[in-house]
Amino acid sequence: MSVQGKATLRLLDKADKEIRKLPRSVKGAVYDFQYKFRDNPELPGLNLESLSGVEGERLHSARINREYRALLLHVGNNDYVLVAVRHHKDVYENLDRFKHQINPVTGGIEFMEVVESTTVRAAEPAAPGAADAGAEPEGRAAADTAEPAAEPPASSEGPAERSTPLLADYTKEQLRELGVAEALLPLALKVTTEEELYGLVEYAPSLTEDVLLRLADGNSYEEVLEAVTRPVAASDPVDPYDYSAALARPATRVTSEDTDIQEAIEDRFSRWKVFLHPAQRKLVRRDYRGPARVSGGPGTGKTIVALHRVAHLAQRLPKGRNKDILFTTFNKNLAADLRKRLLELGGQAVADRVEIVNIDRLATQIVAETGRTGRRRWIDDGKALREWEDMLTELGETRWDAEFLHAEWNQVILGQAVSSRADYFRARRAGRGKRISRAQRAEIWQLVERFTMRLDEKGLWTHRQVAELAARIQAEQAMKIAAFEERQEREGAQMLQHLEQSWANLRYPYRHVVVDEAQDLSPAHWKLLRALVREGDNDLFLVGDTHQRIYDNYASLSSLGINIRGRSARLTLSYRTTRQILGSALGLLGEETWDNLDDSTETLAGYRSVLRGPRPDIRGFDTWQGELDALVETVAAWQREDRERAAAATGADGEEPAEQEQTAIGVAVPTRDMVGEVEQRLAREGVRAATIGPDGPRLEDAVHVGTLHRFKGLEYQRMAIAGVAEGLVPHRHVEQYRDDPTRHGRELQRARSLLFVAATRARDTLSITWHGSPSPFLPGGAAAGSGTENAAAGTGAAVDGALFPPGGALF
Ligand SMILES: Nc1ncnc2c1ncn2[C@@H]1O[C@H](COP(=O)(O)OP(=O)(O)OP(=O)(O)O)[C@@H](O)[C@H]1O
């Protein structure tokens, strides 16, 4: 080791959590320590030494202050990785419990603490004096097990159950093949209770944690191998002694910048920015020979992958000032959020190269630039339908009704970006029910032409119309480019002399297009995006989940010139939702099948979480007023609890809690009227509330109230969904489509998705309530869990006794 050289000091996954839990004064000392260490690790005051005292051992300790020590792995040269910060009393005894290895399956560096008495260890804070209240998932998990309504404590199990190890069906060799850390194998095969298992995985490497919880969930060896281990296995042979090579592998979850440690100390650290899961990292960095798609259940980090992908592509652009990357999504407020987060992730240099705009706005800009249309006013579907009705009345037309024509125009003509009568004769009408003849198609086409002229004359248009027009404009542009390039190839230099300026400026606007929330885009949107970027390597990158489709847009990408075959991947580990919420939310999806944006089906197989918390609470009331009263009480109680927890986290010496996170609470209801009522009631009880509008929440620091739609893409620690009643979820108006089974089925599926989206916004706590009769989407037991308006009667749902009940069984 060179004595004069400066050192690099990185932070290993999970060590940041320990730092965040430390009292402020200790954090200050860690802050000074990392500066000094990087400048000169040999500084005498730092006492850098091999922990065992044996020369050449990798695990070192260094002095942070009188009481605390840093545990460091020496990787090679002056490269160190900070793996833990501990009180000195917890460092020097029983050294054998600290283990590190290069995982032979993934090739990543792992550090762990093997604690025999796991149950006790799990309940302790990371270090003496540390505040554990604001802790990240593990901290939450430990606290949550105290809830009486949650899983029964381990001690309630009978002696017979205690003695059978949870993973008795597996061999050491199988666990090893799945990537469980060698040092934890004996304990993993010994644990007999859920508590012990959680104690064990708290300080285990992430892969071990994921594998063990999945097996305990009842998944088979093969399933875990497929869903968890294979996606992160090293692609090259692993040398278990080469720590430098291991440091560079995606499986080593380590920060790259020195400033990351500072951010962890200052509570500005965002894990998503640095600790990508190896499966996420692979998707971000890969070179794709064409369009690629990433799917995955809610909270699996699709948006995070899209953000990193954009930053990765931006960093590889040739020097310049053009915005060569388009990053788009469906909603305006989500585009604003992406802009903020990309800046946070990549800084101004990256943000300057990226156009971030929601898809409809992009379409509007493209149309406006051509000057083809003049000033127009937007109308929504309701207003467009009234225009149809007026037109048919004026024409005395009775063969077709307005509702049918509007749907045909939206779903078939605009929906598939059909731009000529001839194309309409050929258009697929899948999902439209009633068959129509060629002569009838001719009649419909004529009426649609009349209708669009009528809107033109009145200066009106719909978003779908603009998307279709923009797609047409851009497709014409792409054809011109192709013609130009063909000519250029034929005529070469000769042609350049005769170039008109307009031809010389022909180019695709973007080199790369990245799309978030892909499930909600319409065929016209896809046609537009396809024409904005040259077909080729890394052209289009899409992330989305069709289970979360909440607008009436369906697309078959391959029929739109976007071929993702062989370039599709799925993320399966949720970073947002607890296992309990995830299981219940999956139950809301029923037995439906979902498409994969490409004429085939999509599943959520393997979708899982390693976080845990209380089971969702589901309650019924006789009337909406009774439900409202309970809702307000719940929200007030959550706020009280969070205030008390924050107060308890204040150190004994009055020191501020180390991690002060404002608890975010969301309240979703099915209708706009209910939003108003909830907001008023909360305000009356002195709870600060704000509605979520089209641009997002009107106030950050308040309880957010909105319709189910408005919660798309958002995230809350505590989430209440009220009014999940018959007639409201799904809304009774879907019954008007009873005679058209395809349409009816589609409307029902969308309503399920909407409830699924709202339920999966919750991180820790989820409450679902209803009045009258429960929504048919709530599993059968909902009615049995019903209470009455008389307060305490509303009880949590009956709980299945299984250790980790399968998805959907939790209600
Ligand atoms: N590698 C990671 N490390 C830490 N946190 C992560 C990671 N990946 C994602 N997250 C966190 O998980 C949460 C969900 O991520 P994200 O919003 O990207 O998921 P999503 O799949 O797009 O969700 P949805 O489909 O529900 O909108 C966020 O809080 C995000 O910061």
The ligand as an ORCA input file, in Angstrom:
! r2SCAN-3c Opt
* xyz 0 1
  N     -32.102      0.065     -6.917
  C     -32.880      0.736     -6.090
  N     -32.428      1.047     -4.861
  C     -33.185      1.712     -4.004
  N     -34.430      2.143     -4.258
  C     -34.936      1.864     -5.470
  C     -34.201      1.156     -6.446
  N     -34.978      1.022     -7.543
  C     -36.134      1.628     -7.260
  N     -36.117      2.135     -6.027
  C     -37.196      2.863     -5.332
  O     -38.382      2.110     -5.468
  C     -39.498      2.970     -5.636
  C     -40.213      2.594     -6.901
  O     -39.398      2.870     -8.034
  P     -40.022      3.308     -9.421
  O     -40.971      4.429     -9.233
  O     -38.934      3.461    -10.407
  O     -40.848      1.981     -9.743
  P     -41.805      1.711    -10.969
  O     -41.581      0.305    -11.345
  O     -41.630      2.744    -12.033
  O     -43.199      1.864    -10.245
  P     -44.668      2.080    -10.821
  O     -44.825      1.144    -11.977
  O     -45.514      1.695     -9.668
  O     -44.817      3.516    -11.176
  C     -38.949      4.385     -5.641
  O     -39.059      4.908     -4.334
  C     -37.508      4.204     -6.005
  O     -36.698      5.241     -5.499
*
